[in-house]
Amino acid sequence: MVNPNIERMITELKREFSENAYQEIDLIIYDCHKNNYFLDDEFQEKMFRNLFINYKTSMIEISSDKYNVFDIHTSILIEQEELAVIGKVISIVVKHLSKIEFEEE
């Protein structure tokens, strides 16, 4: 069973994007033990560490450190036509990440 915050995030992403655009969005979550999870996997959200957002040729990483400070990073240039979609995905994802009470290491 998917975590409630992730389930709400998926629902909002599906609602906000066309089916074609949603099919191009790939999210991969990592916990603090470097285990990876896809959206339909169950993971303990309090152990969140990284989320990779892939859209077409663009990739963004959102990571959390032990103080629950977030970093948004990309190592590639984002295509102009993909920037609006990536920005909207980040906004939705961050809204749902902000509802998680993370574990302290």
N, C-alpha and C positions, 0 to 999 in steps of 0.2 A: 504494500500500500504506500502510496506517495504521501510525503509530508504535507500537511494542510497549507503551509505557506507556498510550497512549490506547486501544489495543485492550483491554488488561486493565481499564481504567477502564470502558469500554463494557460489557464482559462482566459486571463486578460490578454496574453499574447495572441491567442487564437481569435479573440474578439477584435483586437486592434489592427490586425494585419489580414490582408487577403490570404486565401488558402495557398496561392502560389508563393507569396512572400514568406508565409509561416513555414512552408516546406523547406525554404532555403536557410532558416534559422536553426542552428545546432548549438545546444548548450551542454557543456560537460562540467560537472561539479567535482571538486576534490575536497576530502576532509583533511584534518590536521595530521593524519597518518599516511597521506599521499595515496589513499584509495580513491579511484574514480567512479563516478556514478553518472548515469544518464537520467533524463527526466522521468523515466518510468521505473527507475530503481528506488529502493528505500534506503535512506541514509539518515544518520542522526544529525539533524540540521545544526545543532549546537556546536558541532565539531567542524563546521564549514571553514575552509581555508581559501579555496580558489574557485572561480567560475570562469570558464572560457566561453565567449560568445563568438561563434563563427557565422558569418553571413556572406555568401558568395565567396569573394576573394579576401574579405576582411576578417581579422581576428582581434578581439579585445580580451584582456584578462582583468578581472576584478579580484583582488586578493585582500586578505585580512591578516594582520599581524597579531601577536599575542596580546596587544592592547586594544584590539578591535578597531584599529585605524585602517581605513580602506585605501587601496591604491588602484587606480585604473590605468592600464598600460597597454600599449600596442607596440610591436616591433616592426610593423610594416605601415606603409602609407595607405590610408583609406581612400578608396575611390569616391569622388564627389557624389555620384548618384547613390552610393551606399551609405553615406554619412547620416542622412536623415533617418534611415531605418535603424542603423546602429545606435544613434542617439536615443531614439524612442525605446528600443529594446533595453538599453542601459537604464533609462528612467524607470521603466516597469520593473526590471530586475532589482534595482536598488530600493525601490519602494517596498518590495516584499522582503528583501534582506534586512531592512531596518526593523522589521517586526520580530526578528529572531533574537532570543536571549542567548548569546554565545557563551560557551564554557571558557573559563579562564584556565590557561595552561599552568 
